[in-house]
Amino acid sequence: MTLLWLSHPRCVDHEAGERHPERPARLGAVMAGLEQSGAHDEVVVRKPRPVERHELLRVHSPELVDTVERLAEAGGGRLDADTAMNAASLEAAQLAAGAGLDAVDALLAEEATTAFCAVRPPGHHATADQSMGFCLFNNIAVTAAALRARGERVAIVDFDVHHGNGTQDIFARDPEVLFVSLHQHPLYPGSGAVTDMGEGGGLGATVNLPVPPGSTGELYRAAFDTIVGPAVDRFAPTWLLISAGFDGHRRDPLAEVDLTAGDYREFVRFLRQLVGPARAVVFLEGGYDLEALTESTAAVVAGLVDLDHEAEPPSAGGSSSDVVAHAAHLHEL
Ligand SMILES: [Zn+2]
């Protein structure tokens, strides 16, 4: 097993303002996780290329891209209530969006068996028209759209604790991209009801699994086994992209879900086997407790390369499987 680790020092230079939770130190915490994972011989580290404008325009309006470019030239500015940038943010965002494209090329060239994009700013809240929720460009959507353009079938599984509203928005009408999100409800941005199942020709290709505060890995495992796994199997993707936010960790300050690093390791192990070899790419999204970010990354990396690693044990109890039963009923499984 070889893990391609894509990261760039310029991704540290993006700053969204003083005391903003999506801060440069997050990337150092994730790098520490790679170190702590014990995976050394199994890892290839590389700097990604910047995304090109036409690759962004597959998922974003020209106005969104122009706004980010204009603000970078002006030295920075605000994109929405929670999202701001500095002069360095454009380059960071271009590299963050380019990482997944490089990951795909490397996996196709058999240079690695799996890939982790350790980048910021994150992406999954950015809609077609609006940078929001700490996200400038939608990194995972850019990669999904590039794969889609090559005729691939793409499944996106998003286990960041917040709903991936941007990714959902971009692919809601697309039957060739399956979007599955597990997220705390109620929580920012408020979307992602279980009844949101896609639109038009894409009806059924969106699966939302809102979980209540206090949910543990036990509920997530039930959801993976009874809904996520069967939905992905039925869709039969050729590629699987994972929005890996670690803000569902029990110590995260922005949410109330009770996951552990061990849970995250189980999630990626489970998801990885839903597609063929060398067809899964992991994207860093949220995660705002630095220590939890390190531990979760270490556990996930170990999970991706099949290494034994001492992680916090998976969590159990404390939540109701009614949510899963209800969702399963809606999705007719
Ligand atoms: Zn999040």
Boltz pocket constraint, residues with backbone or C-beta under 6 A from the ligand:
constraints:
  - pocket:
      binder: B
      contacts: [[A, 160], [A, 161], [A, 162], [A, 245], [A, 247], [A, 285], [A, 286], [A, 287]]
      max_distance: 6.0
